[in-house]
Amino acid sequence: MSMQSVASPAIYFTPPTRNSLTHIPGDEGWPVIGKTLEVLADPKGHIEKNARKYGLVYRSHIFGETSLVLLGPEANEFVLFDQAKLFSSTHGWGRILGLLFPRGLMLLDFDEHRLHRRALSVAFKSGPMKSYLAELDRGIAARVARWKTRPGEMLLYPAMKQLTLDLAATSFLGAEIGPEVDEITRAFVDMVAAAVAVIRKPLPGTQMARGVKGRKRIVAYFSEQIPIRRAKGGEDLFSQLCQATHEDGALLSTQDIIDHMSFLMMAAHDTLTSSLTSFVGELAAHPEWQQKLRDEVSQLGLAADAPTSFDNLEAMPLTEMAFKEALRIKPPVPSMPRRAIGDFTFKGFAIPAGSMIGVNPLFTHHMPEIWPDPDSFDPMRFSEEAQRNRHRFAWVPFGGGAHMCLGLHFAYMQAKCFARHFLQNLEVSLEPGYRPDWLMWPIPKPKDGLRVTLKPV
């Protein structure tokens, strides 16, 4: 398969006719809008109701197209591991992210994806990661210290969003970015919001128009900075990518760096905001676990102003288990789209090329036959013993196969570093009887910002 064919939608597929999918059970709902509003209102309830009615493979109609939903660990492995190279991520994610984050790593396929992933992986090796940890550690410590001086009630999600934006700016772009940081950050916020906007065209006054304008600002900034970073180098992720090369020794092109930086900052920021918010929310709701993790942090023996090392992070297994459990309950990417580029059969159903396919981590992560009492918070599900006989695609918050999240170790590093400073300095709780309501799609976020109470330890 040539790289030219990877980049060319015309070569890949003709969407199947509606009649070619009617042998698959399901309900396409209303004309034009289909089941879109139901999915947006309650994605978890909607998909569980359909699974009970139709089974683990069913047909639906969302976002203007008939699509097929494949559920469970076997479906996750079949589609995400994709041994036969049947599923295009380019044509799955393209209509959602293509206008604002074109040719990001998640939007590339097969040989082209492999080549770019290999070039980008240099930015996530041990040396650069130590540099990122030092920057993250300083930024998190400063922000937590500020929270400690203002105890009482706080809206957790917006506070976490500001923290992750600040951290992305310093560890991704470098601490010396200067006065442009607020403008660049605003442009990213507009791009991310536009990626999930209902109106998909950049009409005047719409979120999509603001997102397209934000992208122009980001492109201008990166284009101006790339030759400067190539000349002087640096430890931040942007400078690392400016030095990255393909297998033949050629530097990544200016456009490649722009596309990858835009995508990586988007992917790291919104998913991490969601994950850290749900993690802290679970600790607030389960004080016994909060104390267990605080005890683990205490055993590190670190003074309040001591830096966090990789060895410290390695000595926090309970914290990692609790973070994994938070990702199970609220996976940061609840559903993952692909486009079939060849005919295939799954669970006895013949499915034609061109079909839009979705797998659903949110559903898999709550299957009671895999996760008893699935809505309860129990980090012991991630002990070595508990994981031993579990299907390897039963827990997929970072995807799987060739498209497994390149930054997953960065996410663990940031979560554990955050937990170290937060738990060492603050106690978090919820008001009695308060149950935050979450919007679960496209990236989980609490509808009211998640009200918590902070108290200095």
Buried (B, 14 or more C-beta within 10 A) or exposed (E): EEBEBBBEEEEBBEBBEEEBBEEBEBBBBEEEEBBBEBBBEBBBEBBBEBBEEBBBBBBBBBBEEBBBBBBBBBBBBBBBBBEEEBBBBBBBBBBBBBBBBBBBBBBBBBBBBEBBBEBBEBBBEEEBBEBBBBBBBBBBBEBBEEBBEEEEEBBBBBBBBEBBBBBBBBBBBBBEBEEBBEEBBBBBBBBBBBBBBEEBEBEEEBBBBBBBBBBEBBBEBBEEBBEEBBEEEBBBBBBBBBBBEBEEEEBBEBBBBBBBBBBBBBBBBBBBBBBBBBBBBBBBBBBEBBEBBBEBBEEBEBEEEBEBBEEBBEBBBBBBBBBBBBBBBBBBBBBBBBBBBBEBEBBEBEBBBBBBBBBBBBBBBBBEEBBEEBEEBBBEBBEEEEBEEBBEBBBBBBBBBBBEBBBEEBBBBBBBBBBBBBBBBBBBBBEEEBEBEBBBBBBBBBEEBBBBBBEEE
